[in-house]
Amino acid sequence: MSVLPDNISNASDRMKIENRNINVIPLEKERNVMAFVNEFASDEDIEKYDLNGIWDQYHPLRKGRYYCGQAPMYTIDRERNIFFMVLGGGGEEHTNRLEVLLWINAKHVVVEIDLAIGSSPNINDVPFKQIWELVAVHPENSLNKSKEELVEILKEALIVHGFDGANRQVPNTIVEFKF
């Protein structure tokens, strides 16, 4: 059974769509599934989300030297007031580890994830595969979301973030999770 948008009132058009065996989902429902997009932050968003303050908080040794001279990038869902941002890598000890921030209505959730075995070692791999393992989730105490809700938001953001967010994408990327 098809779910047809209300704006298709012509019986002939409705029949053409139904006969093609296509499930049509209203755009409003589709956007609720995944509304994240990769962007470079505008000057207004840098101020609105206090991205320079976030930089200083999570990069105290490089305080004031914001985003290495480029606009910060994030994966943002404006409708839900959430963004995902990579804070840094794991260094020599954990070369496959990323520390990322989920910013949810001005509350911070710091998440540690590892790029797992089976992920593509070369960006020229087709398909290019990223497999993520969850190491830790550190939400602010006042955040009223369960770990399961946070993990679902994280997965949505990682799928859209892909290889390197607004900076660079690799065609045919597959994002998988071991959590």
GROMACS elastic network, one bead per residue, 0.5 to 0.9 nm:
[ bonds ]
;  ai    aj funct       b0    kb
    1    18     6  0.80611   500
    1    21     6  0.82439   500
    1    22     6  0.87256   500
    1    23     6  0.72782   500
    2    17     6  0.84792   500
    2    18     6  0.64751   500
    2    21     6  0.75724   500
    2    22     6  0.66297   500
    2    24     6  0.61402   500
    2    25     6  0.82244   500
    3    22     6  0.89910   500
    3    23     6  0.60887   500
    3    24     6  0.53957   500
    3    25     6  0.58907   500
    3    26     6  0.77127   500
    4     7     6  0.83446   500
    4     8     6  0.70951   500
    4    14     6  0.77197   500
    4    17     6  0.84726   500
    4    18     6  0.86311   500
    4    23     6  0.76766   500
    4    24     6  0.54499   500
    4    25     6  0.66287   500
    4    26     6  0.71097   500
    5     8     6  0.59335   500
    5     9     6  0.87202   500
    5    24     6  0.72055   500
    5    25     6  0.70387   500
    5    26     6  0.54317   500
    5    27     6  0.84877   500
    6     9     6  0.67923   500
    6    26     6  0.84184   500
    7    10     6  0.87695   500
    8    11     6  0.80150   500
    8    13     6  0.68653   500
    8    14     6  0.63193   500
    9    12     6  0.87017   500
    9    13     6  0.76279   500
    9    14     6  0.70027   500
   10    13     6  0.53917   500
   10    14     6  0.62656   500
   10    15     6  0.87287   500
   11    14     6  0.50384   500
   11    15     6  0.61160   500
   11    16     6  0.86718   500
   12    15     6  0.51761   500
   12    16     6  0.63061   500
   12    17     6  0.88293   500
   13    16     6  0.51346   500
   13    17     6  0.63873   500
   13    18     6  0.86694   500
   14    17     6  0.53180   500
   14    18     6  0.61711   500
   14    19     6  0.85786   500
   15    18     6  0.50126   500
   15    19     6  0.58835   500
   15    20     6  0.85723   500
   16    19     6  0.52368   500
   16    20     6  0.64461   500
   17    20     6  0.53812   500
   17    21     6  0.70131   500
   17    22     6  0.64994   500
   17    23     6  0.85678   500
   17    24     6  0.83352   500
   18    21     6  0.54095   500
   18    22     6  0.64033   500
   18    23     6  0.80687   500
   19    22     6  0.78104   500
   25    28     6  0.82896   500
   25    29     6  0.67054   500
   25    30     6  0.66215   500
   26    29     6  0.56200   500
   26    30     6  0.65850   500
   27    31     6  0.61512   500
   27    32     6  0.87340   500
   28    31     6  0.53746   500
   28    32     6  0.66069   500
   29    32     6  0.53190   500
   29    33     6  0.69023   500
   30    33     6  0.54357   500
   30    34     6  0.71947   500
   30    35     6  0.84854   500
   31    34     6  0.55972   500
   31    35     6  0.52891   500
   32    35     6  0.62576   500
   32    79     6  0.87960   500
   33   156     6  0.86752   500
   34    37     6  0.88085   500
   34    77     6  0.82904   500
   34   156     6  0.65838   500
   34   157     6  0.85047   500
   34   160     6  0.84830   500
   35    76     6  0.79450   500
   35    77     6  0.53703   500
   35    78     6  0.77791   500
   35    79     6  0.74670   500
   35    80     6  0.84459   500
   35   156     6  0.86681   500
   36    75     6  0.60059   500
   36    76     6  0.50231   500
   36    78     6  0.76837   500
   36    82     6  0.85694   500
   36    83     6  0.79689   500
   36    84     6  0.89932   500
   36   156     6  0.73964   500
   36   157     6  0.62985   500
   36   160     6  0.64298   500
   36   161     6  0.84270   500
   37    74     6  0.82774   500
   37    75     6  0.53236   500
   37    76     6  0.54268   500
   37    77     6  0.65652   500
   37    78     6  0.88607   500
   37   157     6  0.83679   500
   37   160     6  0.65121   500
   37   161     6  0.77152   500
   37   165     6  0.85500   500
   37   166     6  0.84716   500
   38    73     6  0.73596   500
   38    74     6  0.59301   500
   38    76     6  0.64286   500
   38   160     6  0.70627   500
   38   161     6  0.63246   500
   38   165     6  0.53270   500
   38   167     6  0.85144   500
   39    42     6  0.86957   500
   39    72     6  0.85986   500
   39    73     6  0.56358   500
   39    74     6  0.56994   500
   39    75     6  0.62271   500
   39    76     6  0.72647   500
   39   165     6  0.74036   500
   39   166     6  0.51355   500
   39   167     6  0.84203   500
   40    70     6  0.89760   500
   40    71     6  0.59351   500
   40    72     6  0.57249   500
   40    74     6  0.64431   500
   40    75     6  0.87248   500
   40   165     6  0.89642   500
   40   166     6  0.62929   500
   40   167     6  0.80881   500
   41    44     6  0.78752   500
   41    45     6  0.56626   500
   41    46     6  0.60688   500
   41    51     6  0.87658   500
   41    71     6  0.60654   500
   41    72     6  0.55427   500
   41    73     6  0.56671   500
   41    74     6  0.71001   500
   42    45     6  0.51046   500
   42    46     6  0.61663   500
   42    47     6  0.87025   500
   42    71     6  0.74998   500
   42    72     6  0.84864   500
   43    46     6  0.50641   500
   43    47     6  0.64516   500
   43    48     6  0.86274   500
   43    71     6  0.84183   500
   44    47     6  0.53053   500
   44    48     6  0.60026   500
   44    49     6  0.86029   500
   45    49     6  0.57845   500
   45    50     6  0.77709   500
   45    51     6  0.78329   500
   46    49     6  0.56703   500
   46    50     6  0.56185   500
   46    52     6  0.68324   500
   46    71     6  0.86172   500
   46    72     6  0.78790   500
   47    51     6  0.67026   500
   47    52     6  0.77998   500
   48    51     6  0.79463   500
   49    52     6  0.85643   500
   49    53     6  0.86623   500
   49    54     6  0.84563   500
   49   106     6  0.76260   500
   50    53     6  0.52114   500
   50    54     6  0.63538   500
   50    55     6  0.87584   500
   51    55     6  0.61377   500
   51    56     6  0.86481   500
   51    66     6  0.87942   500
   51    72     6  0.76809   500
   52    56     6  0.62929   500
   52    57     6  0.86232   500
   52    63     6  0.89440   500
   52    64     6  0.76447   500
   52    65     6  0.89330   500
   52    66     6  0.63228   500
   52    67     6  0.84190   500
   53    56     6  0.50910   500
   53    57     6  0.60967   500
   53    58     6  0.86976   500
   53    64     6  0.88796   500
   54    57     6  0.50405   500
   54    58     6  0.62284   500
   54    59     6  0.82583   500
   55    58     6  0.54609   500
   55    59     6  0.56375   500
   55    60     6  0.79523   500
   55    62     6  0.84246   500
   55    63     6  0.71567   500
   55    64     6  0.79888   500
   55    65     6  0.84709   500
   55    66     6  0.64387   500
   55    67     6  0.74824   500
   55    87     6  0.81314   500
   56    59     6  0.51417   500
   56    60     6  0.53694   500
   56    61     6  0.83123   500
   56    62     6  0.72068   500
   56    64     6  0.64825   500
   56    65     6  0.83651   500
   56    66     6  0.78662   500
   57    60     6  0.60095   500
   57    63     6  0.79320   500
   58    61     6  0.89259   500
   58    63     6  0.87588   500
   58    87     6  0.70202   500
   58    88     6  0.88670   500
   59    62     6  0.54342   500
   59    63     6  0.60347   500
   59    87     6  0.82363   500
   59    88     6  0.88995   500
   60    64     6  0.86661   500
   62    65     6  0.56090   500
   62    66     6  0.78135   500
   63    66     6  0.73158   500
   65    68     6  0.64429   500
   65    69     6  0.77375   500
   66    69     6  0.65617   500
   66    70     6  0.79816   500
   66    71     6  0.85664   500
   66    72     6  0.82363   500
   67    70     6  0.56261   500
   67    71     6  0.65565   500
   67    72     6  0.58351   500
   67    73     6  0.89545   500
   68    71     6  0.84809   500
   68    72     6  0.89431   500
   69    72     6  0.89872   500
   70    73     6  0.87801   500
   72    85     6  0.87924   500
   73    85     6  0.71114   500
   73    86     6  0.86498   500
   73   165     6  0.72052   500
   73   166     6  0.63039   500
   73   167     6  0.74975   500
   74    83     6  0.64707   500
   74    84     6  0.57054   500
   74    86     6  0.76461   500
   74   161     6  0.81212   500
   74   165     6  0.67912   500
   74   166     6  0.72369   500
   75    82     6  0.86197   500
   75    83     6  0.55503   500
   75    84     6  0.50618   500
   75    85     6  0.65094   500
   75   157     6  0.64155   500
   75   158     6  0.84374   500
   75   160     6  0.72231   500
   75   161     6  0.60013   500
   75   165     6  0.65858   500
   75   166     6  0.77624   500
   76    79     6  0.89776   500
   76    80     6  0.89411   500
   76    81     6  0.77641   500
   76    82     6  0.59608   500
   76    84     6  0.62818   500
   76    85     6  0.86473   500
   76   157     6  0.78646   500
   77    80     6  0.57117   500
   77    81     6  0.59562   500
   77    82     6  0.52560   500
   77    83     6  0.59905   500
   77    84     6  0.87276   500
   77   157     6  0.86117   500
   78    82     6  0.64576   500
   78    83     6  0.78531   500
   79    82     6  0.79359   500
   80    83     6  0.89035   500
   80   104     6  0.80667   500
   80   105     6  0.80781   500
   81   103     6  0.81156   500
   81   104     6  0.62373   500
   81   105     6  0.55687   500
   81   106     6  0.84125   500
   82   102     6  0.69818   500
   82   103     6  0.54202   500
   82   105     6  0.63116   500
   82   106     6  0.83544   500
   82   153     6  0.88355   500
   83   101     6  0.79066   500
   83   102     6  0.57963   500
   83   103     6  0.51719   500
   83   104     6  0.67793   500
   83   157     6  0.79445   500
   84   100     6  0.70200   500
   84   101     6  0.55596   500
   84   103     6  0.63475   500
   84   104     6  0.88811   500
   84   154     6  0.77611   500
   84   157     6  0.63386   500
   84   158     6  0.82298   500
   84   161     6  0.83775   500
   85    99     6  0.89538   500
   85   100     6  0.56379   500
   85   101     6  0.51570   500
   85   102     6  0.67247   500
   85   103     6  0.81204   500
   85   165     6  0.89558   500
   86    89     6  0.82428   500
   86    98     6  0.71214   500
   86    99     6  0.63091   500
   86   101     6  0.62632   500
   87    98     6  0.75099   500
   87    99     6  0.54681   500
   87   100     6  0.50175   500
   87   101     6  0.64910   500
   87   110     6  0.88363   500
   88    91     6  0.85507   500
   88    97     6  0.86090   500
   88    98     6  0.58676   500
   88    99     6  0.53883   500
   88   100     6  0.70116   500
   89    94     6  0.79118   500
   89    95     6  0.70069   500
   89    96     6  0.75036   500
   89    97     6  0.56839   500
   89    99     6  0.60741   500
   89   100     6  0.88255   500
   90    93     6  0.65716   500
   90    95     6  0.53404   500
   90    96     6  0.67054   500
   90    98     6  0.57797   500
   90    99     6  0.72158   500
   90   112     6  0.89995   500
   90   114     6  0.88938   500
   91    94     6  0.57195   500
   91    95     6  0.54650   500
   91    96     6  0.85032   500
   91    97     6  0.79413   500
   92    95     6  0.55509   500
   94    97     6  0.53834   500
   94    98     6  0.86103   500
   94   114     6  0.82794   500
   95    98     6  0.83890   500
   95   114     6  0.86216   500
   95   115     6  0.89355   500
   96   113     6  0.82976   500
   96   114     6  0.53255   500
   96   115     6  0.51212   500
   96   116     6  0.75687   500
   97   112     6  0.68423   500
   97   113     6  0.56151   500
   97   115     6  0.63689   500
   97   135     6  0.87060   500
   98   111     6  0.81525   500
   98   112     6  0.57668   500
   98   113     6  0.53875   500
   98   114     6  0.62242   500
   98   115     6  0.80198   500
   99   110     6  0.68605   500
   99   111     6  0.57426   500
   99   113     6  0.65672   500
   99   114     6  0.88888   500
  100   109     6  0.83062   500
  100   110     6  0.57822   500
  100   111     6  0.52681   500
  100   112     6  0.63969   500
  100   113     6  0.78383   500
  101   108     6  0.66345   500
  101   109     6  0.57201   500
  101   111     6  0.62353   500
  101   112     6  0.89349   500
  102   107     6  0.81643   500
  102   108     6  0.60070   500
  102   110     6  0.63735   500
  102   111     6  0.74947   500
  102   139     6  0.88232   500
  102   150     6  0.84417   500
  102   153     6  0.83579   500
  102   154     6  0.73119   500
  102   157     6  0.88588   500
  103   106     6  0.59025   500
  103   107     6  0.56201   500
  103   109     6  0.63657   500
  103   110     6  0.86181   500
  104   107     6  0.50896   500
  104   108     6  0.64645   500
  104   109     6  0.76866   500
  104   143     6  0.83379   500
  105   108     6  0.84746   500
  107   139     6  0.79470   500
  107   140     6  0.64157   500
  107   142     6  0.78931   500
  107   143     6  0.65250   500
  108   138     6  0.83515   500
  108   139     6  0.61812   500
  108   140     6  0.58584   500
  108   143     6  0.82937   500
  109   137     6  0.69057   500
  109   138     6  0.54696   500
  109   140     6  0.61643   500
  109   143     6  0.86054   500
  109   150     6  0.83622   500
  110   136     6  0.82475   500
  110   137     6  0.60938   500
  110   138     6  0.50629   500
  110   139     6  0.63132   500
  110   140     6  0.86124   500
  111   134     6  0.79258   500
  111   135     6  0.76126   500
  111   136     6  0.56946   500
  111   138     6  0.60875   500
  111   139     6  0.82051   500
  111   154     6  0.86428   500
  112   133     6  0.88161   500
  112   134     6  0.64864   500
  112   135     6  0.52244   500
  112   136     6  0.50976   500
  112   137     6  0.65378   500
  112   138     6  0.85240   500
  113   116     6  0.89895   500
  113   132     6  0.64139   500
  113   133     6  0.55837   500
  113   135     6  0.52257   500
  113   136     6  0.71431   500
  113   137     6  0.89303   500
  114   131     6  0.83553   500
  114   132     6  0.56728   500
  114   133     6  0.51228   500
  114   134     6  0.65193   500
  114   135     6  0.67993   500
  115   118     6  0.87346   500
  115   119     6  0.67670   500
  115   130     6  0.67633   500
  115   131     6  0.57977   500
  115   133     6  0.64210   500
  116   119     6  0.59746   500
  116   130     6  0.76825   500
  116   131     6  0.53143   500
  116   132     6  0.54997   500
  116   133     6  0.60067   500
  116   177     6  0.88422   500
  116   178     6  0.82262   500
  117   120     6  0.85680   500
  117   131     6  0.73962   500
  117   132     6  0.89233   500
  118   121     6  0.84361   500
  118   129     6  0.77616   500
  118   130     6  0.78687   500
  118   131     6  0.67905   500
  119   128     6  0.78673   500
  119   129     6  0.51303   500
  119   131     6  0.52756   500
  119   132     6  0.83021   500
  120   123     6  0.69917   500
  120   124     6  0.87230   500
  120   125     6  0.64651   500
  120   126     6  0.88651   500
  120   127     6  0.83814   500
  120   128     6  0.56951   500
  120   129     6  0.50246   500
  120   130     6  0.63980   500
  120   131     6  0.85460   500
  121   124     6  0.88378   500
  121   125     6  0.78251   500
  121   128     6  0.86614   500
  121   129     6  0.86740   500
  122   125     6  0.56157   500
  122   128     6  0.77242   500
  123   126     6  0.82638   500
  123   128     6  0.62875   500
  123   129     6  0.88464   500
  123   163     6  0.88029   500
  123   170     6  0.67254   500
  124   127     6  0.83297   500
  124   128     6  0.70899   500
  124   170     6  0.81104   500
  124   171     6  0.89995   500
  125   129     6  0.78947   500
  125   172     6  0.89112   500
  126   129     6  0.81526   500
  126   171     6  0.80615   500
  126   172     6  0.64804   500
  126   173     6  0.79485   500
  127   171     6  0.77073   500
  127   172     6  0.50278   500
  127   173     6  0.58598   500
  127   174     6  0.67930   500
  128   163     6  0.89197   500
  128   170     6  0.70550   500
  128   171     6  0.73916   500
  128   172     6  0.59525   500
  128   174     6  0.61281   500
  128   175     6  0.86380   500
  129   172     6  0.83208   500
  129   173     6  0.56327   500
  129   175     6  0.60059   500
  129   176     6  0.76218   500
  130   162     6  0.80713   500
  130   163     6  0.79213   500
  130   173     6  0.74212   500
  130   174     6  0.61986   500
  130   176     6  0.61727   500
  130   177     6  0.83460   500
  131   174     6  0.82618   500
  131   175     6  0.59309   500
  131   177     6  0.53966   500
  131   178     6  0.70547   500
  132   158     6  0.89508   500
  132   175     6  0.77414   500
  132   176     6  0.62962   500
  132   178     6  0.60665   500
  132   179     6  0.78288   500
  133   177     6  0.61835   500
  133   178     6  0.51184   500
  133   179     6  0.61439   500
  134   137     6  0.79235   500
  134   151     6  0.88538   500
  134   177     6  0.82671   500
  134   178     6  0.73677   500
  134   179     6  0.61976   500
  137   147     6  0.77789   500
  137   150     6  0.84369   500
  137   151     6  0.85661   500
  138   141     6  0.88843   500
  139   142     6  0.82623   500
  139   143     6  0.67767   500
  139   145     6  0.88873   500
  139   147     6  0.86783   500
  139   150     6  0.87487   500
  140   143     6  0.56386   500
  141   144     6  0.81620   500
  143   146     6  0.86411   500
  145   148     6  0.80690   500
  145   149     6  0.60445   500
  145   150     6  0.66456   500
  146   149     6  0.52015   500
  146   150     6  0.63850   500
  146   151     6  0.86780   500
  147   150     6  0.50456   500
  147   151     6  0.60911   500
  147   152     6  0.86645   500
  148   151     6  0.51062   500
  148   152     6  0.63098   500
  148   153     6  0.87654   500
  149   152     6  0.51981   500
  149   153     6  0.63471   500
  149   154     6  0.86343   500
  150   153     6  0.51342   500
  150   154     6  0.60851   500
  150   155     6  0.86452   500
  151   155     6  0.61587   500
  151   156     6  0.86799   500
  151   179     6  0.83519   500
  152   155     6  0.51331   500
  152   156     6  0.63024   500
  152   157     6  0.86962   500
  153   156     6  0.51775   500
  153   157     6  0.62512   500
  153   158     6  0.86601   500
  154   157     6  0.51661   500
  154   158     6  0.60984   500
  154   159     6  0.86372   500
  155   158     6  0.51132   500
  155   159     6  0.61620   500
  155   160     6  0.87375   500
  155   175     6  0.89159   500
  155   176     6  0.87144   500
  155   177     6  0.77659   500
  156   159     6  0.53655   500
  156   160     6  0.65453   500
  156   161     6  0.86138   500
  157   160     6  0.53100   500
  157   161     6  0.58632   500
  157   162     6  0.85603   500
  158   162     6  0.60663   500
  158   163     6  0.88695   500
  158   165     6  0.89225   500
  158   175     6  0.74545   500
  159   162     6  0.54473   500
  159   174     6  0.80531   500
  159   175     6  0.57141   500
  159   176     6  0.81574   500
  160   163     6  0.89557   500
  160   165     6  0.74559   500
  160   175     6  0.89745   500
  161   164     6  0.62486   500
  161   166     6  0.76310   500
  161   169     6  0.84285   500
  162   165     6  0.60249   500
  162   168     6  0.86832   500
  162   169     6  0.64725   500
  162   170     6  0.77338   500
  162   173     6  0.68199   500
  162   174     6  0.80201   500
  162   175     6  0.69841   500
  163   167     6  0.88119   500
  163   168     6  0.66777   500
  163   169     6  0.52355   500
  163   170     6  0.61475   500
  163   173     6  0.74754   500
  164   167     6  0.56511   500
  164   168     6  0.50666   500
  164   169     6  0.59030   500
  164   170     6  0.84170   500
  165   168     6  0.61262   500
  165   169     6  0.67424   500
  166   169     6  0.75258   500
  169   173     6  0.81016   500
  170   173     6  0.59756   500
